Amino acid sequence: MIITIDGPASAGKGTLASTLAEIYHLAYFDTGMVYRAVGLDLRLKNQDINDEDLAEAAARALTFAKMTELSKHQEFRSSEGGVAASVVSAQPRVRAALLKMQQDFALNPTFADGTPAKGAIYDGRDTGTVVCPQADIKFFITASSEVRAKRRFKELQEKGLDTPYEKVLADIVARDERDSQRSTAPLKAAPDAYIIDTSDMNIGEVVAKAREIIDNHKKSA
């Protein structure tokens, strides 16, 4: 079974995906990591994240091992890291270079320790529309920009990163605009996706809603 979880930044995709992966014993692939890895790689080399030639070269050189290593860096999940990921993910040649890596995972899903899995949950942008349009179940998780900014601000505070709320909100709004207006795979829900607005929901309620949909699908399969 392949499940995709798409939606804007800080809507709750990651928490839902990791929770469902554990409940249903499925492999978990955070596709946003590939773009964060490329963005961070460029930044660590003091290269321009807006230079598509450099970004494409970094994308083609990316391996799972290198992505895992970069993910341990303190800036990987930072607000700046998210901005860099958004910038490089809007570049068509970068997306093309990384697409096969993401799609191949559905053909041979594995857990972190390398053991095979009977399915996968994809967490990230365009997973339901571009990466795995053949997915069994597609979710599009969203929330208001203010709610998402508050969640992101709290996450950063818990990590000891002192980023003003106003900057976090501005980054969220700018990222939404950039992602929705890009020429290649703009941010949007797949026609057959289940849309869940989490603005007024806690994680327990979101998980319960998703489980209801998944369990009904399994019963009818």
ZADRENNU-589683 format. One record per residue: x, y, z of N, C-alpha, C in turn. Coordinates in Angstrom, 1 decimal. Example, Ala and Ser with C-alpha at 12.3 -4.5 7.8 and 13.67 -1.06 7.14 Angstrom:
<atoms>
13.2,-5.7,7.8,12.3,-4.5,7.8,13.2,-3.3,7.8
12.8,-2.2,7.1,13.7,-1.1,7.1,12.9,0.0,7.9
</atoms>
This chain:
<atoms>
0.8,-1.2,0.0,0.0,0.0,0.0,0.9,1.2,0.0
0.6,2.2,-0.9,1.3,3.4,-1.0,0.3,4.6,-0.6
0.8,5.4,0.4,0.0,6.5,0.8,0.8,7.8,0.7
0.2,8.8,0.1,0.9,10.1,0.0,0.3,11.1,0.9
1.1,12.0,1.5,0.6,13.1,2.3,1.3,14.4,1.8
0.5,15.2,1.1,0.9,16.5,0.5,0.3,17.6,1.3
0.8,18.8,0.9,0.3,20.0,1.6,1.3,21.1,1.8
0.9,22.3,2.2,1.9,23.3,2.5,2.7,23.1,3.7
3.8,23.9,3.9,4.7,23.8,5.0,4.0,24.0,6.3
4.4,23.1,7.3,4.0,23.2,8.7,2.5,22.9,8.9
1.9,22.2,7.9,0.4,21.9,8.1,0.2,20.6,8.9
1.3,19.9,9.2,1.2,18.7,10.0,1.5,17.4,9.2
2.0,17.5,8.0,2.3,16.4,7.2,3.2,15.4,7.9
4.3,15.9,8.4,5.3,15.0,8.9,4.9,14.2,10.1
4.2,14.9,11.1,3.7,14.2,12.3,2.7,13.1,11.9
1.8,13.5,11.0,0.8,12.5,10.6,1.4,11.3,9.8
2.4,11.6,8.9,3.0,10.6,8.2,3.8,9.6,9.1
4.6,10.1,10.0,5.4,9.3,10.8,4.5,8.4,11.8
3.4,9.0,12.2,2.4,8.3,13.1,1.7,7.2,12.4
1.3,7.5,11.1,0.6,6.4,10.3,1.6,5.3,9.9
2.8,5.7,9.6,3.8,4.7,9.2,4.0,3.7,10.3
4.0,4.2,11.6,4.2,3.3,12.7,3.0,2.4,13.0
1.8,3.0,12.8,0.6,2.3,13.1,0.4,1.2,12.1
0.7,1.5,10.8,0.4,0.5,9.7,1.7,-0.3,9.3
2.8,0.0,10.0,4.1,-0.7,9.7,4.5,-0.5,8.3
4.5,0.7,7.8,4.9,1.1,6.5,6.2,1.9,6.5
7.0,1.8,5.4,8.2,2.6,5.3,7.9,4.1,5.2
8.7,4.9,5.7,8.4,6.4,5.7,9.5,7.1,4.9
9.0,7.9,3.9,10.0,8.7,3.1,9.5,10.1,3.1
10.3,10.9,3.8,10.1,12.4,3.8,10.8,13.0,2.6
10.0,13.2,1.5,10.6,13.7,0.3,11.2,15.1,0.4
10.7,15.8,1.4,11.3,17.2,1.5,12.7,17.2,1.9
13.2,16.0,2.4,14.6,15.9,2.8,15.5,16.1,1.7
15.1,15.6,0.5,16.0,15.7,-0.7,16.3,17.1,-1.1
15.2,18.0,-1.0,15.4,19.4,-1.3,16.1,20.1,-0.2
15.9,19.8,1.0,16.6,20.4,2.1,18.1,20.0,2.0
18.4,18.8,1.6,19.8,18.4,1.5,20.5,19.1,0.4
19.8,19.3,-0.8,20.4,20.1,-1.9,20.6,21.5,-1.4
19.6,22.1,-0.8,19.8,23.5,-0.4,20.9,23.7,0.6
21.0,22.8,1.6,22.0,22.9,2.6,23.4,22.6,2.0
23.5,21.7,1.1,24.7,21.4,0.4,25.3,22.6,-0.2
24.4,23.4,-0.9,24.8,24.6,-1.6,25.3,25.7,-0.6
24.5,25.8,0.5,24.8,26.8,1.5,26.1,26.5,2.2
26.4,25.3,2.5,27.6,24.9,3.2,28.8,25.1,2.3
28.6,25.1,0.9,29.7,25.4,0.0,29.7,26.9,-0.4
28.9,27.7,0.3,28.7,29.1,-0.1,28.4,29.4,-1.5
27.5,28.5,-2.0,27.1,28.6,-3.4,25.6,29.2,-3.5
25.3,29.9,-4.5,24.0,30.5,-4.7,22.9,29.5,-4.9
21.9,29.5,-4.0,20.8,28.5,-4.1,19.9,28.9,-5.3
20.0,30.1,-5.8,19.2,30.5,-7.0,19.9,30.1,-8.3
21.1,29.6,-8.3,21.8,29.2,-9.5,21.4,27.8,-9.8
20.6,27.6,-10.9,20.0,26.3,-11.2,21.1,25.4,-11.7
22.1,25.8,-12.3,23.2,24.9,-12.7,23.9,24.3,-11.5
24.2,25.1,-10.5,24.8,24.6,-9.3,23.9,23.6,-8.6
22.6,24.0,-8.5,21.6,23.3,-7.8,21.4,21.9,-8.5
21.3,21.9,-9.8,21.2,20.7,-10.5,22.3,19.7,-10.3
23.6,20.3,-10.3,24.8,19.5,-10.1,24.7,18.8,-8.7
24.3,19.6,-7.7,24.2,19.1,-6.3,23.1,18.0,-6.2
22.0,18.2,-6.9,20.9,17.2,-6.9,21.4,15.9,-7.6
22.1,16.0,-8.7,22.5,14.7,-9.3,23.6,14.0,-8.5
24.3,14.7,-7.7,25.3,14.1,-6.9,24.8,13.5,-5.5
23.5,13.8,-5.3,22.9,13.4,-4.0,22.7,11.9,-3.9
23.0,11.3,-2.8,22.7,9.9,-2.6,22.0,9.8,-1.2
21.4,8.7,-1.0,20.6,8.5,0.3,21.6,8.7,1.5
22.8,8.1,1.3,23.8,8.2,2.4,24.2,9.7,2.7
24.4,10.5,1.6,24.8,11.9,1.8,23.6,12.7,2.4
22.4,12.3,1.9,21.2,13.0,2.5,21.1,12.7,4.0
21.3,11.5,4.3,21.2,11.2,5.8,22.2,11.9,6.6
23.4,12.0,6.0,24.5,12.8,6.7,24.2,14.2,6.9
23.7,14.8,5.8,23.3,16.3,5.8,22.2,16.5,6.8
21.3,15.5,7.0,20.1,15.7,7.8,20.5,15.8,9.3
21.7,15.5,9.6,22.2,15.6,11.0,22.7,17.0,11.3
22.9,17.8,10.3,23.4,19.2,10.5,22.4,20.0,11.2
22.8,20.9,12.1,21.9,21.7,12.9,21.0,22.7,12.1
21.5,23.0,10.9,20.7,23.9,10.0,19.7,23.2,9.1
19.7,21.9,9.1,18.9,21.1,8.2,17.4,21.4,8.3
16.9,21.5,9.6,15.5,21.7,9.8,15.3,23.2,10.2
16.2,24.1,10.0,16.0,25.5,10.4,15.1,26.2,9.4
14.6,27.4,9.8,13.8,28.2,9.0,14.5,28.5,7.7
15.8,28.8,7.8,16.6,29.1,6.6,16.7,27.9,5.7
16.8,26.7,6.3,16.9,25.5,5.5,15.6,25.3,4.7
14.5,25.6,5.3,13.2,25.5,4.6,13.1,26.4,3.5
13.6,27.6,3.6,13.6,28.6,2.5,14.4,28.1,1.4
15.6,27.6,1.7,16.6,27.1,0.7,15.9,25.9,-0.1
15.2,25.1,0.7,14.6,23.9,0.1,13.5,24.3,-0.9
12.7,25.4,-0.5,11.7,25.9,-1.3,12.2,26.5,-2.6
13.3,27.2,-2.5,13.9,27.8,-3.7,14.4,26.8,-4.7
15.2,25.8,-4.2,15.7,24.8,-5.1,14.6,23.9,-5.7
13.6,23.6,-4.9,12.5,22.8,-5.3,11.7,23.4,-6.4
11.8,24.7,-6.6,11.1,25.4,-7.6,11.8,25.4,-9.0
13.0,24.8,-9.0,13.8,24.8,-10.2,13.6,23.5,-10.9
13.0,23.6,-12.2,12.6,22.4,-12.9,13.7,21.3,-13.1
15.0,21.7,-13.3,16.0,20.7,-13.5,16.4,20.0,-12.2
16.2,20.7,-11.1,16.5,20.0,-9.8,15.4,19.0,-9.5
14.2,19.4,-9.8,13.1,18.4,-9.6,13.2,17.2,-10.4
13.6,17.4,-11.7,13.8,16.3,-12.6,14.9,15.3,-12.1
16.0,15.9,-11.6,17.1,15.1,-11.2,16.8,14.3,-10.0
15.9,14.8,-9.1,15.5,14.1,-7.9,14.3,13.2,-8.0
13.5,13.3,-9.0,12.2,12.6,-9.2,12.4,11.1,-9.2
13.4,10.6,-9.9,13.6,9.2,-10.0,13.9,8.5,-8.7
14.8,9.2,-7.9,15.1,8.7,-6.6,13.9,8.5,-5.7
13.0,9.5,-5.8,11.8,9.4,-5.0,10.8,8.4,-5.5
10.7,8.2,-6.8,9.7,7.3,-7.4,10.2,5.8,-7.2
11.5,5.6,-7.2,12.0,4.3,-7.1,11.7,3.7,-5.7
11.6,4.5,-4.7,11.3,4.0,-3.4,10.0,3.3,-3.3
9.0,3.7,-4.1,7.7,3.0,-4.1,7.8,1.6,-4.7
8.8,1.4,-5.5,9.0,0.1,-6.2,9.7,-0.9,-5.2
10.5,-0.4,-4.3,11.2,-1.2,-3.4,11.3,-0.5,-2.0
10.2,-0.3,-1.3,10.2,0.4,0.0,11.0,-0.4,1.0
11.8,0.3,1.8,12.5,-0.3,2.9,12.5,0.6,4.1
12.6,-0.1,5.3,12.7,0.7,6.5,14.1,1.2,6.7
14.3,2.1,7.7,15.6,2.7,7.9,16.8,1.7,8.0
16.5,0.5,8.6,17.5,-0.5,8.7,17.8,-1.3,7.5
17.1,-1.0,6.4,17.3,-1.7,5.2,16.4,-2.9,4.9
15.6,-3.3,5.9,14.7,-4.4,5.7,13.5,-4.0,4.8
13.0,-4.9,4.0,11.9,-4.6,3.1,10.6,-4.3,3.8
9.8,-3.4,3.2,8.5,-3.1,3.8,7.4,-3.4,2.8
6.2,-3.6,3.2,5.1,-4.0,2.4,4.4,-2.8,1.8
4.9,-1.6,2.0,4.3,-0.4,1.5,5.1,0.8,2.0
4.6,2.0,1.6,5.3,3.2,2.1,4.3,4.4,2.2
4.7,5.3,3.1,4.0,6.6,3.3,5.0,7.7,2.8
4.6,8.4,1.8,5.3,9.5,1.3,4.9,10.8,2.0
5.8,11.6,2.5,5.5,12.8,3.2,6.2,13.9,2.4
5.4,14.8,1.7,6.1,15.9,1.0,5.3,16.4,-0.2
5.8,17.5,-0.7,5.2,18.2,-1.8,5.1,17.4,-3.1
4.0,17.5,-3.8,3.8,16.8,-5.1,3.8,15.3,-5.0
3.7,14.7,-3.8,3.8,13.3,-3.7,2.6,12.6,-4.4
1.4,13.2,-4.3,0.2,12.7,-4.8,0.0,13.0,-6.3
0.6,14.1,-6.7,0.3,14.5,-8.1,1.5,14.2,-9.1
2.7,14.1,-8.6,3.8,13.9,-9.5,4.7,12.6,-9.1
5.0,12.5,-7.8,5.9,11.4,-7.4,5.2,10.1,-7.5
4.0,10.0,-6.9,3.3,8.7,-6.9,1.8,9.0,-7.2
1.5,9.3,-8.4,0.1,9.5,-8.8,-0.7,8.3,-8.8
0.0,7.1,-8.7,-0.7,5.8,-8.6,-1.0,5.4,-7.2
-0.7,6.2,-6.2,-0.8,5.9,-4.8,-2.3,5.4,-4.5
-2.4,4.5,-3.5,-3.6,3.9,-3.2,-4.5,5.0,-2.4
-3.9,5.8,-1.6,-4.6,6.8,-0.8,-3.8,8.1,-0.8
-4.4,9.2,-1.1,-3.7,10.5,-1.1,-4.4,11.5,-0.2
-3.6,12.1,0.7,-4.1,13.1,1.6,-3.4,14.4,1.2
-4.2,15.5,1.4,-3.7,16.9,1.2,-4.0,17.6,2.6
-3.0,17.8,3.3,-3.1,18.4,4.7,-2.8,19.9,4.6
-3.8,20.7,5.1,-3.6,22.1,5.1,-4.0,22.8,6.4
-3.7,24.1,6.5,-4.1,24.9,7.6,-3.9,26.3,7.3
-4.4,27.3,8.0,-4.2,28.7,7.7,-2.7,29.0,7.9
-2.3,30.1,7.2,-0.9,30.5,7.3,-0.5,30.9,8.7
-1.4,31.5,9.4,-1.2,32.0,10.8,-1.0,30.8,11.8
-1.8,29.8,11.6,-1.7,28.6,12.4,-0.4,27.8,12.1
-0.1,27.7,10.9,1.1,27.0,10.5,2.4,27.8,11.0
2.3,29.1,11.0,3.4,29.9,11.4,3.6,29.7,13.0
2.5,29.7,13.7,2.6,29.5,15.1,3.2,28.1,15.5
2.8,27.1,14.7,3.4,25.8,14.9,4.9,25.7,14.6
5.2,26.4,13.5,6.7,26.4,13.2,7.5,27.2,14.2
6.9,28.3,14.6,7.6,29.1,15.6,7.8,28.3,16.9
6.8,27.6,17.3,7.0,26.7,18.5,8.1,25.7,18.3
8.1,25.1,17.2,9.1,24.0,16.9,10.5,24.6,17.0
10.7,25.8,16.4,12.0,26.4,16.4,12.4,26.8,17.8
11.5,27.3,18.6,11.7,27.6,20.0,12.2,26.4,20.8
11.5,25.3,20.6,11.9,24.0,21.3,13.2,23.5,20.9
13.7,23.9,19.7,15.0,23.5,19.2,16.1,24.6,19.6
15.7,25.6,20.4,16.6,26.6,20.8,16.9,27.6,19.7
16.1,27.7,18.7,16.4,28.6,17.6,15.5,29.9,17.8
16.2,31.0,17.9,15.5,32.3,18.2,15.1,33.0,17.0
14.0,32.6,16.3,13.6,33.3,15.1,12.2,34.0,15.4
12.2,35.3,15.1,10.9,36.1,15.4,9.7,35.5,14.7
8.6,35.5,15.4,7.3,35.0,14.8,7.0,35.7,13.5
7.2,37.0,13.4,6.9,37.7,12.2,7.7,37.2,11.0
9.0,36.8,11.3,9.8,36.3,10.2,9.3,34.9,9.8
8.9,34.1,10.7,8.4,32.8,10.4,7.2,32.9,9.6
6.2,33.8,10.0,5.0,34.0,9.2,5.3,34.5,7.8
6.2,35.4,7.7,6.6,36.0,6.4,7.2,34.9,5.5
8.0,34.0,6.1,8.6,32.9,5.3,7.5,31.9,4.8
6.6,31.7,5.7,5.5,30.8,5.3,4.7,31.3,4.2
4.3,32.6,4.2,3.5,33.2,3.2,4.3,33.3,1.9
5.6,33.6,2.0,6.4,33.7,0.8,6.6,32.3,0.1
6.7,31.3,1.0,6.9,30.0,0.5,5.6,29.5,-0.2
4.5,29.8,0.4,3.2,29.4,-0.2,3.1,30.0,-1.6
3.4,31.3,-1.7,3.3,32.0,-3.0,4.2,31.4,-4.0
5.5,31.1,-3.6,6.5,30.6,-4.5,6.1,29.2,-4.9
5.6,28.3,-4.0,5.2,27.0,-4.3,4.0,26.9,-5.2
3.0,27.8,-5.0,1.8,27.7,-5.8,1.9,28.3,-7.2
2.9,29.2,-7.4,3.1,29.8,-8.7,4.2,29.3,-9.5
4.9,28.3,-9.0,6.0,27.7,-9.8,5.5,27.0,-11.1
6.3,27.1,-12.1,5.8,26.5,-13.4,5.7,25.0,-13.4
6.6,24.4,-12.7,6.7,22.9,-12.6,6.0,22.4,-11.4
5.0,21.6,-11.5,4.3,21.0,-10.4,3.9,22.0,-9.3
3.1,22.9,-9.5,2.7,23.9,-8.5,1.9,23.2,-7.4
2.0,23.8,-6.2,1.3,23.2,-5.0,-0.2,23.1,-5.2
-0.7,21.9,-5.2,-2.1,21.7,-5.3,-2.5,20.3,-4.9
-3.7,20.1,-4.6,-4.2,18.8,-4.2,-4.5,17.9,-5.4
-4.2,16.6,-5.4,-4.6,15.7,-6.5,-6.1,15.7,-6.5
-6.7,15.5,-7.7,-8.1,15.5,-7.8,-8.8,14.4,-6.9
-8.1,13.3,-6.7,-8.7,12.3,-5.8,-8.1,12.3,-4.4
-7.6,13.4,-4.0,-7.0,13.4,-2.6,-8.1,13.7,-1.6
-7.9,13.2,-0.4,-8.7,13.6,0.8,-8.1,14.8,1.4
-8.8,15.9,1.4,-8.3,17.2,1.9,-8.7,17.3,3.4
-7.7,17.5,4.3,-8.0,17.7,5.7,-7.4,19.0,6.2
-8.3,19.9,6.6,-7.8,21.2,7.2,-7.6,21.0,8.7
-6.4,21.2,9.1,-6.0,20.9,10.5,-6.0,22.2,11.4
-6.5,23.3,10.9,-6.4,24.5,11.6,-7.0,24.4,13.0
-8.2,23.7,13.1,-8.9,23.6,14.4,-8.9,22.2,14.9
-7.8,21.4,14.5,-7.8,20.0,14.9,-6.5,19.7,15.6
-6.5,18.9,16.7,-5.2,18.4,17.3,-4.8,17.2,16.5
-3.5,16.8,16.8,-3.0,15.6,16.1,-3.8,14.4,16.2
-4.3,14.2,17.4,-5.2,13.0,17.6,-6.4,12.9,16.7
-7.0,14.1,16.5,-8.2,14.1,15.7,-7.8,13.9,14.2
-6.6,14.5,13.8,-6.2,14.3,12.4,-5.9,12.8,12.1
-5.1,12.2,13.1,-4.8,10.8,12.9,-6.1,9.9,12.8
-7.0,10.2,13.7,-8.3,9.4,13.7,-9.0,9.6,12.4
-9.1,10.8,11.8,-9.7,11.0,10.5,-9.0,10.2,9.4
-7.7,10.3,9.4,-6.9,9.6,8.4,-7.1,8.1,8.5
-7.1,7.6,9.8,-7.2,6.1,10.0,-8.6,5.7,9.5
-9.6,6.5,9.7,-10.9,6.1,9.3,-10.9,5.9,7.7
-10.3,6.8,7.0,-10.2,6.8,5.6,-9.4,5.5,5.1
-8.2,5.3,5.7,-7.4,4.2,5.4,-8.1,2.9,5.7
-8.7,2.7,6.8,-9.3,1.5,7.2,-10.5,1.2,6.3
-11.3,2.2,5.9,-12.4,2.0,5.0,-11.9,1.5,3.6
-10.7,2.1,3.2,-10.1,1.7,1.9,-9.7,0.3,2.0
-9.1,-0.2,3.1,-8.6,-1.5,3.2,-9.8,-2.5,3.2
-10.9,-2.1,3.8,-12.1,-3.0,3.8,-12.7,-3.2,2.5
-12.6,-2.2,1.6,-13.2,-2.2,0.3,-12.3,-2.7,-0.8
-11.0,-2.9,-0.4,-10.0,-3.3,-1.4,-10.2,-4.8,-1.7
</atoms>
